[in-house]
Amino acid sequence: MVLLFIALHFKWLKLNQVEEVGNWLTDNMAIFFVPAGVGLMTNFGILGDVWWQLLLTIIITTTLMLGFVGLVVQFMKRRADTSSKKSKELM
């Protein structure tokens, strides 16, 4: 996903080149989660003993990831604002 984002951002790929496949993957997303769900159900006995550790890990990593993504977005917005100001000054 990161590589796809970079390729789209720098216009190495055009959206219309990946849009059809992306729509198909989104439409069939449930199919991709079925094996993971079955795996969880078959190992429910093991997971039942450590559910609170899993929950804590999920909460911490989600919070860290949201913070990291927020910082990256702020950085990119500042960078875009700076470059647009420079281009206006040159005109």
C-alpha distances in whole Angstrom, upper triangle without the diagonal:
4,5,5,6,9,10,10,12,14,15,14,13,15,14,16,15,12,14,16,13,11,14,15,13,13,17,17,15,18,19,16,17,21,21,19,22,25,24,24,28,29,29,30,33,31,29,32,33,30,29,29,28,24,25,25,22,20,22,22,18,17,19,18,15,16,18,16,14,17,18,15,16,20,19,17,20,23,22,22,25,27,26,27,30,31,30,33,35,35,36
4,5,5,6,9,10,10,12,14,13,13,15,15,18,17,14,16,19,16,14,18,19,16,17,21,21,18,22,22,19,20,24,24,22,25,28,26,27,30,32,31,32,35,33,30,33,34,31,30,30,28,25,26,26,23,21,22,21,18,17,19,17,14,15,17,14,12,15,16,13,14,17,16,15,18,20,19,19,23,24,23,24,28,28,28,30,33,33,34
4,5,5,6,9,10,11,12,11,11,13,14,17,15,13,15,18,16,14,18,19,17,18,21,21,20,23,23,20,22,26,25,24,27,29,28,29,32,33,33,34,37,35,33,36,37,34,33,33,31,28,29,29,26,24,26,25,21,21,23,21,17,19,20,17,15,19,19,15,16,20,18,16,20,22,20,20,24,25,23,25,28,28,28,31,33,32,34
4,5,5,6,8,10,10,9,8,10,10,13,11,9,12,14,12,11,14,16,14,15,19,19,18,21,22,19,21,25,25,24,26,29,28,29,32,34,33,35,38,36,34,37,38,35,34,34,32,29,30,30,27,25,26,26,23,21,23,22,18,19,21,19,16,19,20,16,17,20,19,17,19,22,20,20,23,25,23,24,28,28,27,30,32,32,33
4,5,5,6,9,10,10,9,11,10,14,13,11,13,16,15,12,16,18,16,16,20,21,19,23,24,21,22,26,26,25,28,30,30,30,33,35,35,35,39,37,34,37,38,35,34,34,32,29,29,29,26,24,25,25,21,20,21,20,17,17,19,16,13,16,17,13,13,16,16,13,16,19,17,16,20,21,20,21,25,25,24,27,29,29,30
4,5,5,6,8,8,9,11,12,16,14,13,15,19,17,16,19,21,19,20,23,24,23,26,27,24,26,29,29,28,31,33,32,33,36,38,37,38,41,39,36,39,40,37,36,36,34,31,31,31,28,26,27,26,23,22,23,21,18,19,20,17,14,17,17,13,13,17,15,12,15,18,16,15,19,20,18,20,23,23,23,25,28,27,29
4,6,5,6,5,5,8,10,13,11,11,13,16,15,14,18,20,18,19,23,23,22,26,27,24,26,30,30,29,32,34,33,34,37,39,38,40,43,41,38,41,43,40,38,39,37,34,34,34,31,29,30,30,26,25,27,25,21,22,23,20,18,20,20,17,17,20,19,16,18,21,18,17,21,22,20,21,25,24,23,26,29,28,29
4,6,5,6,5,6,7,10,10,9,11,15,14,13,16,18,17,18,21,22,22,25,26,24,26,29,30,29,32,34,34,35,37,39,39,40,43,41,39,42,43,40,38,39,37,34,34,34,32,29,30,30,26,25,26,25,22,22,23,20,17,20,20,17,16,19,18,15,17,20,18,16,20,21,19,20,23,24,22,25,27,27,28
4,5,8,8,9,10,14,14,13,14,18,18,16,19,21,20,20,24,25,24,28,29,27,28,32,32,31,33,36,36,36,39,41,40,41,44,42,40,42,44,41,39,39,37,34,34,34,31,29,30,29,26,24,25,24,20,20,21,19,16,17,18,14,13,16,15,11,13,16,14,12,16,17,15,16,20,20,19,22,24,24,25
4,6,8,10,11,15,14,15,16,20,20,18,21,24,23,23,26,28,27,31,31,29,31,34,35,34,36,39,38,39,42,43,43,44,47,45,42,45,46,43,42,42,40,37,37,37,34,32,33,32,28,27,28,26,23,23,24,21,19,20,20,16,16,18,16,13,15,17,14,13,17,18,15,16,20,19,18,21,23,23,24
4,5,6,9,11,11,12,14,17,18,17,19,22,22,22,25,27,26,30,30,29,31,34,34,34,36,39,38,39,42,44,44,45,48,46,44,46,48,45,43,43,42,39,39,39,36,34,34,34,31,29,30,29,26,26,27,24,21,23,23,19,18,21,20,16,18,20,17,16,19,20,17,18,22,21,20,22,25,24,24
4,7,10,12,10,12,14,17,17,17,20,21,21,22,25,26,26,30,30,28,30,33,33,33,36,38,37,38,41,43,43,44,47,45,43,46,47,44,43,43,42,39,39,39,36,34,35,34,31,30,31,30,26,27,28,25,22,25,24,21,20,23,22,18,21,23,20,19,22,23,20,21,25,24,22,26,28,27,27
4,7,9,7,8,11,13,13,13,16,18,18,19,22,23,23,27,27,25,28,31,31,31,33,36,35,36,39,41,41,42,45,44,41,44,46,43,42,42,41,37,38,38,35,33,34,34,30,29,31,30,26,26,28,25,22,25,25,21,21,24,23,20,22,24,22,20,24,25,22,23,27,26,25,27,30,29,29
4,5,5,7,9,12,13,13,15,17,17,18,21,22,23,26,27,25,28,31,32,32,34,36,37,38,40,42,42,43,47,45,43,46,47,45,43,43,42,39,39,39,37,34,35,35,32,30,32,31,27,27,29,26,23,25,26,23,21,24,24,20,22,24,22,20,23,25,22,23,26,26,24,27,30,29,29
4,5,6,6,9,10,10,11,14,15,15,17,19,20,23,24,23,25,28,30,29,31,34,34,35,38,39,40,41,44,43,40,43,45,42,40,41,40,37,36,37,35,32,33,33,30,28,30,29,26,25,27,25,22,24,25,22,20,24,24,20,21,24,23,21,24,26,24,23,27,28,26,28,31,30,30
4,6,5,7,10,10,11,13,15,15,17,19,20,24,24,24,26,29,30,30,32,35,35,36,39,40,41,42,46,45,42,45,47,45,42,44,42,39,39,40,38,35,36,36,33,31,33,33,29,28,31,29,26,27,29,26,24,27,27,24,25,28,26,24,27,29,27,26,30,31,28,30,34,33,32
4,6,7,8,10,12,13,14,16,17,19,20,23,23,22,25,28,29,29,32,34,34,35,38,39,40,41,45,43,41,44,46,44,42,43,42,38,38,40,37,34,36,36,33,31,33,32,29,29,31,29,26,28,29,26,25,28,28,25,26,29,27,25,28,30,28,28,32,32,30,32,35,34,34
4,6,6,6,9,10,11,12,14,16,16,20,20,19,22,24,25,26,28,30,30,32,34,35,36,37,41,40,37,40,42,40,38,39,38,35,35,36,33,31,32,33,29,28,30,29,26,26,28,26,23,26,27,24,23,27,26,23,25,28,27,25,28,30,28,28,32,32,31,33,36,35,35
4,6,5,6,9,10,10,12,14,15,19,19,19,21,24,25,26,27,30,31,32,34,36,36,37,41,40,38,40,42,40,38,39,38,35,34,36,34,30,32,33,30,27,30,30,26,26,28,27,23,25,27,25,23,27,27,24,25,28,27,25,28,30,29,28,32,33,31,33,36,36,36
4,5,5,6,9,10,11,12,14,18,18,18,21,23,24,25,27,29,30,31,33,35,36,37,40,40,38,40,43,41,38,40,39,36,35,37,35,32,33,35,31,29,32,32,28,28,31,30,26,29,31,28,27,30,31,28,29,32,31,29,32,34,32,32,36,37,35,37,40,39,39
4,5,5,6,9,10,11,12,15,15,15,18,20,21,22,24,26,27,28,30,32,33,34,37,37,35,37,40,38,36,37,36,33,33,35,32,29,31,32,29,27,30,30,26,27,30,28,25,28,30,27,26,30,30,27,29,32,31,29,32,35,33,33,37,37,36,38,41,40,40
4,5,5,6,9,10,10,14,15,14,16,19,20,21,22,25,26,27,29,31,31,32,36,35,33,35,38,35,33,35,34,30,30,32,30,26,28,29,26,24,27,27,23,23,26,25,22,24,26,24,23,26,27,24,26,29,28,27,30,32,31,31,34,35,34,36,39,39,39
4,5,5,6,9,10,13,14,14,17,19,21,21,23,25,26,27,29,31,32,33,36,36,34,36,38,36,34,36,35,31,31,33,31,28,29,31,28,25,28,29,25,25,28,27,24,26,28,26,25,28,29,27,27,31,31,29,31,34,33,32,36,37,36,37,41,41,40
4,5,5,6,8,11,11,12,15,17,19,20,21,23,24,26,27,29,30,31,35,35,32,35,38,36,34,35,35,31,31,33,31,28,30,32,29,27,30,30,27,27,30,29,26,28,31,28,27,31,32,29,31,34,34,32,35,37,36,36,39,40,39,41,44,44,44
4,5,5,6,9,9,9,12,14,16,16,18,20,21,22,24,26,27,28,32,31,29,32,34,32,30,32,31,28,28,30,28,25,27,28,25,23,26,27,23,24,27,26,23,26,28,26,25,29,30,28,29,33,32,31,34,36,35,35,39,40,39,40,44,44,44
4,5,5,9,10,10,12,14,17,17,18,20,22,22,24,26,27,28,32,31,29,31,34,32,29,31,30,27,26,28,27,23,25,27,24,22,25,25,22,22,25,25,22,24,27,25,24,27,29,27,28,31,31,30,32,35,34,34,37,39,38,39,43,43,43
4,6,8,9,11,12,14,17,18,18,20,22,23,24,26,28,28,32,32,30,32,35,33,31,32,32,29,28,31,29,26,27,30,27,25,28,29,25,25,29,28,25,28,30,29,27,31,32,30,31,35,35,33,36,38,37,37,41,42,41,42,46,46,46
4,6,6,7,10,11,13,15,15,17,19,20,21,23,25,26,29,29,27,29,32,31,29,31,31,27,27,30,28,25,27,29,26,24,28,29,25,26,29,29,26,29,31,30,29,32,34,32,33,36,36,35,38,40,39,39,43,44,43,45,48,48,48
4,5,5,7,9,12,12,13,15,17,18,19,21,23,23,27,27,24,26,29,28,25,27,27,23,23,26,24,21,23,25,23,21,24,25,22,22,26,25,23,26,28,27,26,30,31,29,31,34,34,33,36,38,38,38,41,43,42,44,47,47,47
4,5,5,7,10,10,10,13,15,15,16,19,20,20,24,25,22,24,27,26,24,26,26,22,22,25,24,21,23,25,23,21,25,26,23,24,28,27,25,28,31,29,29,32,34,32,34,37,37,36,39,42,41,41,44,46,45,47,50,50,51
4,6,6,8,10,10,12,14,15,16,18,20,21,24,25,23,25,28,27,25,28,27,24,24,27,26,23,25,28,25,24,27,28,25,26,30,29,27,30,33,31,31,35,36,34,36,39,39,38,41,43,43,43,46,48,47,49,52,52,52
4,6,7,8,10,11,12,14,16,17,18,20,23,23,21,24,26,25,23,26,25,21,22,25,23,20,23,25,22,21,25,25,23,24,27,26,25,28,30,29,29,32,33,32,34,37,37,36,39,41,40,41,44,45,45,47,50,50,51
4,6,5,6,9,10,11,12,14,16,16,20,20,18,20,23,22,20,22,22,18,19,22,20,17,20,22,20,19,23,24,21,22,26,26,24,27,29,28,28,32,33,32,34,37,37,37,39,42,41,42,45,46,46,48,51,51,52
4,5,5,6,9,10,11,12,14,15,19,19,18,20,23,22,20,23,23,20,20,24,22,20,23,25,23,22,26,27,25,26,29,29,28,31,33,32,32,36,37,36,38,41,41,40,43,45,45,46,49,50,50,52,54,55,55
4,5,5,6,9,10,11,12,14,17,17,16,19,22,21,20,23,22,19,20,24,22,20,23,25,23,22,26,27,25,26,30,29,28,31,34,32,33,36,37,36,38,41,41,41,44,46,46,47,50,51,51,53,55,56,56
4,5,5,6,9,10,11,12,16,15,13,16,19,18,16,19,19,15,17,20,18,16,19,21,19,19,23,23,22,23,27,26,25,28,31,30,31,34,35,34,36,39,39,39,42,44,44,45,48,49,49,51,53,54,55
4,5,5,6,9,10,10,14,14,13,15,18,17,15,18,19,15,16,20,18,16,19,22,20,20,23,25,23,24,28,28,27,30,32,32,32,35,37,36,38,41,41,41,44,46,46,47,50,51,51,53,55,56,57
4,5,5,6,9,10,13,14,13,15,18,18,17,20,21,17,19,22,21,19,23,25,23,23,27,28,26,28,31,31,30,33,36,35,36,39,40,39,41,44,44,44,47,49,49,50,53,54,54,56,59,59,60
4,5,5,6,9,12,11,11,14,16,16,15,19,18,15,17,20,19,18,21,23,21,22,25,26,25,27,30,30,29,32,34,34,35,38,39,39,41,43,43,44,46,48,48,49,52,53,53,56,58,59,60
4,6,5,6,9,9,8,10,13,13,12,15,15,12,14,17,16,15,18,21,19,20,23,24,23,25,28,28,28,31,33,33,34,37,38,38,40,42,43,43,46,48,48,49,52,53,53,55,57,58,59
4,5,5,9,10,9,10,14,14,13,17,18,15,16,20,19,18,21,24,23,23,26,28,27,28,31,32,31,34,36,36,37,40,41,41,43,46,46,46,49,51,51,52,55,56,56,58,61,61,62
4,6,8,9,10,11,14,15,15,19,19,17,19,22,21,20,24,26,25,25,28,30,29,31,34,34,34,36,38,38,39,42,43,43,45,48,48,48,51,53,53,54,57,58,58,60,63,63,64
4,5,6,6,9,11,12,12,16,15,14,16,19,18,18,21,23,22,23,26,27,27,29,32,32,32,35,37,37,38,41,42,42,44,46,47,47,50,52,52,53,56,57,57,59,62,62,64
4,5,5,6,9,10,10,13,14,12,14,17,17,17,20,22,22,22,25,27,27,28,31,32,32,34,36,37,38,40,42,42,44,46,47,48,50,52,52,53,56,57,58,60,62,63,64
4,6,5,7,9,10,14,14,14,16,18,19,19,22,24,24,25,27,29,29,31,33,34,35,37,39,39,40,43,44,45,46,49,49,50,53,54,55,56,59,60,61,62,65,66,67
4,5,6,7,9,12,12,11,14,16,16,17,20,21,21,23,25,26,27,29,31,31,32,35,36,37,38,41,42,42,44,47,47,48,51,52,53,54,57,58,59,61,62,63,65
4,5,5,6,9,9,8,11,13,13,14,16,18,18,19,22,23,24,25,28,28,29,31,33,34,35,38,39,39,41,43,44,45,47,49,50,51,53,55,56,57,59,61,62
4,6,5,9,10,10,11,14,15,15,17,19,20,21,23,25,26,27,29,30,31,33,35,36,37,39,41,42,43,45,46,47,49,51,52,53,55,57,58,60,62,63,64
4,6,8,9,10,12,14,15,16,18,19,20,22,24,25,26,28,30,31,32,34,36,37,38,40,41,42,44,46,47,48,50,52,53,54,56,58,59,60,62,64,65
4,6,5,6,9,10,11,12,15,16,17,18,20,21,22,24,26,27,28,30,32,33,35,36,38,39,41,42,43,45,47,48,49,51,53,54,55,57,59,60,62
4,5,5,6,9,10,10,12,14,15,16,18,20,21,22,24,26,27,28,30,31,33,35,36,37,39,41,42,43,45,46,48,49,51,52,53,55,57,58,60
4,5,5,6,8,10,10,12,14,15,16,18,20,21,23,24,26,27,29,30,31,33,35,36,37,39,41,42,43,45,47,48,49,51,52,54,56,57,59
4,5,5,6,9,10,11,12,14,15,16,18,20,21,22,24,26,27,28,30,32,33,34,36,38,39,40,42,43,45,46,48,49,51,52,54,56,57
4,5,5,6,9,10,10,12,14,15,16,18,20,21,22,24,26,27,28,30,31,32,34,36,37,38,40,42,43,44,46,48,49,51,52,54,55
4,5,5,6,9,10,11,12,14,15,16,18,20,21,22,24,26,27,29,30,31,33,35,36,37,39,41,42,43,45,47,48,49,51,53,54
4,5,5,6,9,10,11,12,14,15,17,18,20,21,23,24,26,27,29,30,32,33,35,36,38,39,41,42,44,45,47,48,50,51,53
4,5,5,6,8,10,11,12,14,15,16,18,20,21,22,24,26,27,28,30,32,33,34,36,37,39,40,42,43,45,46,48,49,51
4,6,5,6,8,10,10,12,14,15,16,18,20,21,22,24,26,27,28,30,31,32,34,36,37,38,40,42,43,45,46,48,49
4,6,5,6,9,10,11,12,14,15,16,18,20,21,23,24,26,27,29,30,32,33,35,36,37,39,41,42,43,45,47,48
4,6,5,6,9,10,11,12,14,15,17,18,20,21,23,24,26,27,29,30,32,33,35,36,38,39,41,42,44,45,47
4,5,5,6,9,10,10,12,14,15,16,18,20,21,22,24,26,27,28,30,31,33,34,36,37,39,40,42,43,45
4,5,5,6,9,10,10,12,14,15,16,18,20,21,22,24,26,27,28,30,31,33,35,36,37,39,41,42,44
4,5,5,6,9,10,11,12,14,15,17,18,20,21,23,24,26,27,29,30,32,33,35,36,38,39,41,42
4,6,5,6,9,10,11,12,14,15,17,18,20,21,23,24,26,27,29,30,32,33,35,36,38,39,41
4,5,5,6,8,10,11,12,14,15,16,18,20,21,22,24,26,27,28,30,32,33,34,36,38,39
4,5,5,6,9,10,11,12,14,15,16,18,20,21,22,24,26,27,29,30,31,33,35,36,38
4,6,5,6,9,10,11,12,14,15,17,18,20,21,23,24,26,27,29,30,32,33,35,37
4,5,5,6,9,10,11,12,14,15,17,18,20,21,23,24,26,27,29,30,32,33,35
4,5,5,6,9,10,10,12,14,15,16,18,20,21,22,24,26,27,28,30,32,33
4,5,5,6,9,10,11,12,14,15,16,18,20,21,23,24,26,27,29,31,32
4,5,5,6,9,10,11,12,14,15,16,18,20,21,23,24,26,27,29,31
4,5,5,6,9,10,10,12,14,15,16,18,20,21,22,24,26,27,29
4,5,5,6,9,10,10,12,14,15,16,18,20,21,22,24,26,27
4,5,5,6,9,10,11,12,14,15,16,18,20,21,23,25,26
4,5,5,6,9,10,11,12,14,15,17,18,20,21,23,25
4,5,5,6,9,10,10,12,14,15,16,18,20,21,23
4,5,5,6,9,10,10,12,14,15,16,18,20,21
4,5,5,6,9,10,11,12,14,15,17,19,20
4,5,5,6,9,10,11,12,14,15,17,19
4,5,5,6,9,10,11,12,14,16,17
4,6,5,6,9,10,11,12,14,16
4,5,5,6,9,10,11,13,15
4,5,5,6,9,10,11,13
4,5,5,6,9,10,11
4,5,5,6,9,10
4,5,5,6,9
4,5,5,7
4,5,5
4,5
4
